Amino acid sequence: MTQNFRRVDDHSLRCGRRAAAMAGLAAMATLTLWSPYFALAWGTDNQAMAGEILDMLAIRPGATVAEIGAGNGAMAVRIAKKLGPGGRVFATEIDPALVEQIRERARKADLNNVTVVKATSTGSGLPSDCCDAAYMIGVYHHITDPAPTDVSIFRALKPGARLLINDFPPTIWLALFKVKGVPANRGGHGVPDDIVINEMTAAGFRETKETRPWHPGFLIRDTYCLVFSKPEDSKTAPQK
């Protein structure tokens, strides 16, 4: 009789452990598939982050700032509000649907200082020497042709301007979700910070600061924020 109870208890314990393990895997998969806020590291509609971006870029109201890969425009709108009516945000995006979302978000916010720019896979779409600063949030690892894109950003910034890049190295949580068309040296979904530094340096930038982690997410904890500057004596991007 006792042995039978033990068998039942052991069986129940094993079943319970399997159920718990399956529930844990299901929860992690759901988080990975469900929301960029949890899985891709952080939300871009973040008031604290907006303030830190401007501080790290040494930007004050009235400046002109570009967001490279603005997504749905949430952060661009926050930055535009902080810059005030005398400032301007160039919000660049490749996806036509997102371009329209940014325009609609700016319209609903009653902002006249957001200019939406249609980017391409090889360029930001920004005019030369138009910006006092620029930033990218979780975007760089999606760039399929970084060399010409980086040069186009370099040309868009005024001499002495800063560029902030926030991203994360490849992670097991996103191993199944490949980013199509990106260089093989990324090593997975994400991009190592040393690769970003090397590529931006090749475009003419100088690294000035790295913060790690910076606004880590629920699953992706190893995030970084790189700040670069365009040399004061720069006129054009270096020739390749």
Helices and strands as residue ranges (DSSP letters): H 2-34, H 36-39, H 47-56, E 64-68, H 74-83, E 88-93, H 96-108, E 114-118, E 131-137, G 140-142, H 146-156, E 157-167, G 172-174, G 184-186, H 193-203, E 206-211, E 224-229
